[in-house]
């Protein structure tokens, strides 16, 4: 991997990770323009940068959840404390993506990275998001998440193992259909991603380390760029969705799917690039 490719992909990762437009799809599409798919390992490692941005942005809330969860475990506060319960829900919601990530790893590394699958997921999930944004009641807040909703959120996040779905797009869409406000759905989406992203990124570090000549320098640069840009994007997005719908993201997803399909049909880009 060249330094230029790493810089470009780091910027792409930071810009797209938190927007419901699928960072893995964008990294795959842009990476293939450099002549090779950067792969699931590169994507997972650079997500360590963007997920660190989540920890920084939500540091006070994360500390409150962790401290209340620990205090509830030892009986210092009620077990039904909202923040303690949220900690359990994040653990519960992380199980589907962890299990499916291990079971489906060969598909994630191979067939799922076909750009035709990306086209279908970009358009399909985009349309579902638009429908959820339109029909969702937006009455539930973060402290109203039930165990059932936590499981549904977790299953929705697991769908993001397929490029084009989008981790935030899948969980936000599920939240909208379940009646959560846009801000609550987005916030829980980011919190829910922390265990899965850090787990996946650290796991994939071993894959890169096993390579004969790992490009650690470019990977580190891409990860740092993803962190810095991702933090700025979180600040912007949380303000934006407080007063705006997800319509622009729906339009963008469908337009990108159509544009990508045209390029694939014309043979301008191949559905899969290796090497």
C-alpha positions as CSV (number, residue, x, y, z in Angstrom):
1,X,0.0,0.0,0.0
2,X,1.4,3.4,-1.0
3,X,1.4,6.5,1.3
4,X,-1.0,8.3,-1.1
5,X,-3.4,5.4,-1.0
6,X,-3.3,5.3,2.8
7,X,-3.9,9.0,3.1
8,X,-6.8,8.9,0.7
9,X,-8.4,5.9,2.4
10,X,-7.8,7.3,5.8
11,X,-9.7,10.5,4.8
12,X,-12.5,8.4,3.2
13,X,-12.8,6.3,6.4
14,X,-13.0,9.3,8.6
15,X,-15.6,11.1,6.4
16,X,-17.9,8.1,6.0
17,X,-17.7,5.9,9.2
18,X,-20.4,7.8,11.1
19,X,-22.6,8.9,8.2
20,X,-25.2,6.3,7.3
21,X,-23.7,5.7,3.9
22,X,-21.3,2.8,4.5
23,X,-17.7,3.4,5.1
24,X,-16.7,-0.1,4.1
25,X,-18.4,0.4,0.7
26,X,-16.5,3.7,0.1
27,X,-13.2,2.3,1.2
28,X,-13.7,-0.7,-1.0
29,X,-14.7,1.4,-4.0
30,X,-12.0,4.0,-3.6
31,X,-9.4,1.3,-2.8
32,X,-10.2,-0.6,-6.0
33,X,-9.4,2.6,-8.0
34,X,-5.8,2.2,-6.8
35,X,-5.8,-1.3,-8.3
36,X,-6.6,-3.4,-5.3
37,X,-9.3,-3.9,-2.6
38,X,-7.6,-2.8,0.6
39,X,-9.4,-5.7,2.3
40,X,-11.4,-6.2,5.5
41,X,-8.3,-6.2,7.7
42,X,-7.3,-2.6,6.6
43,X,-10.9,-1.4,7.1
44,X,-11.1,-3.0,10.5
45,X,-7.8,-1.5,11.7
46,X,-8.6,2.1,10.4
47,X,-11.9,1.8,12.2
48,X,-9.9,1.8,15.4
49,X,-9.2,5.4,14.7
50,X,-12.8,6.4,14.1
51,X,-14.0,4.4,17.1
52,X,-11.4,6.1,19.3
53,X,-13.1,9.4,18.1
54,X,-16.4,7.9,19.5
55,X,-14.7,7.3,22.9
56,X,-13.4,10.8,23.0
57,X,-16.7,12.4,22.0
58,X,-18.9,10.3,24.4
59,X,-16.2,10.0,27.1
60,X,-18.5,11.4,29.9
61,X,-21.4,9.2,29.0
62,X,-19.2,6.1,28.5
63,X,-17.6,6.7,31.9
64,X,-21.1,7.0,33.5
65,X,-22.2,3.8,31.9
66,X,-19.1,1.9,32.9
67,X,-19.1,3.2,36.5
68,X,-22.8,2.6,37.0
69,X,-22.6,-0.9,35.5
70,X,-19.7,-1.8,37.9
71,X,-21.5,-0.3,40.9
72,X,-24.7,-2.2,40.0
73,X,-22.7,-5.5,39.8
74,X,-21.6,-5.1,43.4
75,X,-25.0,-3.9,44.6
76,X,-24.0,-0.3,45.3
77,X,-26.8,1.1,43.1
78,X,-30.0,-0.5,41.8
79,X,-29.6,-3.1,39.1
80,X,-32.3,-1.3,37.0
81,X,-30.3,1.9,37.0
82,X,-30.7,3.3,33.4
83,X,-27.0,3.6,32.8
84,X,-26.2,0.2,34.3
85,X,-28.9,-1.4,32.1
86,X,-27.5,0.4,29.1
87,X,-24.2,-1.2,29.8
88,X,-25.8,-4.7,29.7
89,X,-27.7,-3.8,26.5
90,X,-24.4,-2.8,24.8
91,X,-23.0,-6.2,25.8
92,X,-26.1,-8.0,24.6
93,X,-26.3,-6.1,21.4
94,X,-22.6,-6.9,20.6
95,X,-23.1,-10.6,20.6
96,X,-24.7,-11.0,17.1
97,X,-21.9,-9.2,15.2
98,X,-19.2,-11.0,17.2
99,X,-20.7,-14.4,16.5
100,X,-21.5,-13.7,12.9
101,X,-18.2,-12.0,12.3
102,X,-16.3,-15.2,13.3
103,X,-18.7,-17.6,11.5
104,X,-18.9,-15.6,8.3
105,X,-15.2,-14.4,8.2
106,X,-14.5,-16.3,4.9
107,X,-17.5,-14.6,3.2
108,X,-16.6,-11.2,4.7
109,X,-13.1,-11.4,3.3
110,X,-14.2,-12.7,-0.1
111,X,-17.7,-12.9,-1.7
112,X,-19.2,-10.1,0.4
113,X,-16.7,-7.6,-1.1
114,X,-18.2,-8.0,-4.6
115,X,-19.3,-4.5,-5.7
116,X,-22.7,-5.8,-7.0
117,X,-23.5,-6.8,-3.4
118,X,-22.5,-3.3,-2.4
119,X,-24.8,-1.8,-5.0
120,X,-27.8,-3.8,-3.7
121,X,-27.1,-2.9,0.0
122,X,-26.5,0.8,-0.7
123,X,-29.9,1.1,-2.5
124,X,-31.9,-1.3,-0.3
125,X,-30.8,0.0,3.1
126,X,-31.1,3.5,1.8
127,X,-34.7,3.1,0.9
128,X,-35.5,1.4,4.2
129,X,-33.8,4.3,6.0
130,X,-36.0,6.7,4.1
131,X,-39.1,4.8,5.0
132,X,-38.1,4.5,8.6
133,X,-37.4,8.3,8.7
134,X,-40.8,9.0,7.3
135,X,-43.0,6.6,9.4
136,X,-41.0,6.5,12.6
137,X,-42.8,8.0,15.6
138,X,-39.6,9.5,17.2
139,X,-41.0,9.2,20.8
140,X,-38.4,7.0,22.5
141,X,-35.2,8.2,24.1
142,X,-32.0,6.3,25.0
143,X,-33.1,5.5,28.5
144,X,-36.2,3.7,27.1
145,X,-34.3,0.9,25.3
146,X,-35.8,-2.4,26.2
147,X,-34.1,-5.8,26.1
148,X,-36.1,-6.7,22.9
149,X,-35.0,-3.4,21.2
150,X,-31.4,-4.1,22.3
151,X,-31.4,-7.4,20.5
152,X,-32.9,-5.9,17.4
153,X,-30.3,-3.1,17.4
154,X,-27.6,-5.8,17.7
155,X,-28.9,-7.8,14.8
156,X,-29.1,-4.6,12.7
157,X,-25.5,-3.8,13.5
158,X,-24.5,-7.3,12.5
159,X,-25.9,-6.7,9.0
160,X,-23.1,-4.2,8.5
161,X,-20.7,-7.1,8.0
162,X,-21.8,-6.8,4.4
163,X,-20.2,-3.8,2.7
164,X,-22.9,-1.3,1.7
165,X,-25.2,-1.8,4.7
166,X,-23.4,0.7,7.0
167,X,-23.1,0.1,10.8
168,X,-24.7,3.4,11.6
169,X,-27.2,3.1,8.7
170,X,-28.4,-0.4,9.8
171,X,-28.8,0.5,13.5
172,X,-30.3,3.9,12.9
173,X,-32.8,2.5,10.5
174,X,-33.8,-0.2,13.0
175,X,-34.1,2.6,15.7
176,X,-36.3,4.7,13.5
177,X,-38.7,1.8,12.8
178,X,-38.8,1.1,16.6
179,X,-39.8,4.7,17.3
180,X,-36.6,6.2,18.6
181,X,-35.6,9.8,17.9
182,X,-32.9,10.4,15.3
183,X,-30.4,11.5,18.0
184,X,-31.1,8.6,20.3
185,X,-30.8,6.1,17.5
186,X,-27.5,7.6,16.3
187,X,-26.1,7.9,19.8
188,X,-26.9,4.3,20.6
189,X,-25.5,3.2,17.3
190,X,-22.1,4.8,18.1
191,X,-22.0,3.3,21.7
192,X,-23.0,-0.2,20.5
193,X,-20.2,-0.2,17.9
194,X,-17.4,0.3,20.5
195,X,-16.9,-3.4,21.6
196,X,-17.4,-4.8,18.1
197,X,-15.1,-2.3,16.3
198,X,-12.3,-2.5,18.9
199,X,-12.6,-6.3,19.0
200,X,-12.5,-6.6,15.2
201,X,-9.7,-4.1,14.8
202,X,-7.4,-5.7,17.4
203,X,-8.2,-9.2,15.9
204,X,-7.3,-8.0,12.4
205,X,-4.0,-6.6,13.7
206,X,-2.7,-10.1,13.9
207,X,-3.6,-10.8,10.2
208,X,-1.6,-7.8,9.1
209,X,1.3,-8.7,11.5
210,X,1.5,-12.1,9.8
211,X,2.0,-10.6,6.3
212,X,5.6,-10.8,5.0
213,X,6.0,-7.1,4.7
214,X,3.2,-5.3,6.5
215,X,2.7,-1.6,5.6
216,X,2.6,-0.4,9.2
217,X,3.5,3.2,8.4
218,X,0.7,3.9,5.9
219,X,-1.8,2.0,8.0
220,X,-0.9,4.1,11.1
221,X,-1.2,7.3,9.0
222,X,-4.6,6.2,7.7
223,X,-5.8,5.4,11.2
224,X,-4.7,8.7,12.7
225,X,-6.4,10.6,9.8
226,X,-9.6,8.6,10.3
227,X,-9.6,9.5,14.0
228,X,-9.1,13.3,13.4
229,X,-11.7,13.6,10.6
230,X,-14.1,11.2,12.3
231,X,-14.2,13.3,15.4
232,X,-15.1,16.3,13.4
233,X,-17.8,14.4,11.6
234,X,-19.4,13.2,14.9
235,X,-19.6,16.8,16.1
236,X,-21.3,17.9,12.9
237,X,-23.7,14.9,12.6
238,X,-25.0,15.0,16.1
239,X,-25.9,18.7,15.6
240,X,-27.4,18.1,12.1
241,X,-29.8,15.3,12.9
242,X,-31.2,17.2,15.9
243,X,-33.2,19.3,13.3
244,X,-32.9,17.5,10.0
245,X,-34.1,14.3,8.4
246,X,-31.9,11.6,6.9
247,X,-33.3,12.4,3.4
248,X,-29.9,13.6,2.0
249,X,-28.2,10.4,3.0
250,X,-31.0,8.3,1.4
251,X,-30.6,10.2,-1.8
252,X,-26.9,9.9,-1.8
253,X,-27.0,6.2,-1.1
254,X,-29.4,5.5,-4.0
255,X,-27.5,7.8,-6.4
256,X,-24.2,6.2,-5.5
257,X,-25.7,2.7,-6.1
258,X,-27.0,3.8,-9.5
259,X,-23.7,5.4,-10.5
260,X,-21.7,2.3,-9.3
261,X,-24.1,0.0,-11.2
262,X,-23.6,1.9,-14.4
263,X,-19.8,1.7,-14.0
264,X,-20.0,-2.0,-13.4
265,X,-22.3,-2.6,-16.4
266,X,-20.1,-0.6,-18.6
267,X,-17.1,-2.6,-17.6
268,X,-15.3,0.6,-16.4
269,X,-14.6,-1.0,-13.0
270,X,-14.6,-4.7,-12.1
271,X,-16.9,-6.1,-9.4
272,X,-13.9,-7.6,-7.7
273,X,-10.3,-6.6,-7.7
274,X,-7.5,-8.6,-6.1
275,X,-3.9,-8.2,-5.6
